[in-house]
């Protein structure tokens, strides 16, 4: 039987969706909703206050592994940046951009790989500063370059998040499903969506690439978005730790020796880090086939594996950068990593805490459940109460989940809606005859492709547009048809495959 708490939970959930639709933050509605439901369920205000704290604590416990992997990978990238190794990894790829067509493909591949391991937000400055000017010089228009980076990074890589598995874990915890299965299915759907979107975008720009193939001056002109002379020549500016000519004449011998030491290790780490990441991908791929001999990487095991490797690489980078200050510098890098992690994922905790309240797996640790009674499952009870009114159509359910995911992404954060899409997937799956992992993966596609930075102009798409020198509104408009086409096709594929 439904109680007043159930009806309040339904009302707050609807209000969260409405607030997301108007591109506003939903932290206040979820916190207030948690307080009111806790108060009404227990019958006293003190339980409401405790519910707010305990829901956030439960979410933080479940999601801390996500914060940790983000922090370690960001810390590693920061340490590589300080010795120039991150730029050394990218600079050789510039030589491959012989024309606009090749430049488009190279931008897609490099952005995708970097975004899988380091996330698109930290990877975008690296690609934008070093590869984008070279791509424009090779014959790729600034808008086409921005589209390639956004679709490959903020779209295809982030929507699967297959290496760090932040998104699959958020979806799985809320849905009460398998992280590994959601990650595998999200990878397939992201490749389908990305393949369709990237191909359509290429076809849109193919004619302009041919007309620009012959030559392109260092400074480009045109309303579509100009890259300034200084911006296109950034790759020629001597960079400490990268350009051998960056050593000024007359440096003290000790400074000269330290610089040469850093340069040698910068070159080594520029090779060691990509090889380590390639080895991680190889081992994880072989484990899927049962041929690695190291077992499978279920749940958070994959994130633990890459996090451990990142930590050891971080130690090496700190030691070779400055052996005397390594013990202090590594703390600075880890702090920088956690700051980035909490800026990116901090608002997700109260949102996840509210939707955890709707699951009996977590509500028992949040609300004061009386002896002899089971923990409440508000969301699942609500779905069960209207089950007879729902059409048992897998197609309708999948496209509704896609739409809900897109709506939750309108706030500009692709991850804030995952607790909602995950919870709804777990509640609706049995009703429509689909597995919760399938619905969760579809919802994840909608939320991240929309809010992660391809369709919403107030998301991280701003950074991509800024590096390309194009209008972010126009960039989002150019992405719309390719991305929506890809999402529709991938949703149909999900229903046919699973």
MOFENCOR-V349949 format. One line per field, one symbol per residue. psi: psi as a letter, one per 20 degrees, with the letter a starting at -180 (. if undefined). burial: # if it has 9 or more other ideal C-beta (glycine too) atoms within 8 Angstrom, else .. A space follows every 50 residues. Layout:
psi->???
burial->???
This chain:
psi->qqrhhghhgggggghgggghhjkqqjgghhggggggggggghjqhghggh hgghghggggghihhghghggghhgghhhhhhjjhhhhhhghhhiinhrh ghhgggggggggghhhhjqhghhghgghhghghhgghijpqhghgggggg hhfhfgghhglhghkgghggggghikapgggggghhgghhhgggggghgg gghhjgghghhjhgqpqhoqrqhioqprghgijhiippppigphjioqpj qqhghgghghghgghggghhggghhghhhghgghghhhikjhjjarmqcj hghhghggghgghgggggghgnhhjhhhhhggghghghggghghigihgh ghhghhhipihhhhigqnpqpiqqqqmgghhgghhjhiippmohgggghh hgggggghiiijoihhihhghgghghhhghhjkrqhhghhhghhggghhg ihkhhpikaihggghghikrphghghghhgggghggggghgghghhh.
burial->....######.##.###.##..#..##.##############....#### ##.###.###.##.#################.#########.##..#.## ####.#######.#######.############################# ###########################.####################.# ##..##.##..##.....##....###...#####...#.##...##... #....#.######.######.###.##..##.##.##....#....#..# #######.###.######.##....#..##..##.###.###.##.#### ##########.###.##.#.....#########......#...#.####. #############################.##.################# #######.############.#.###.###.##.###.###.###...
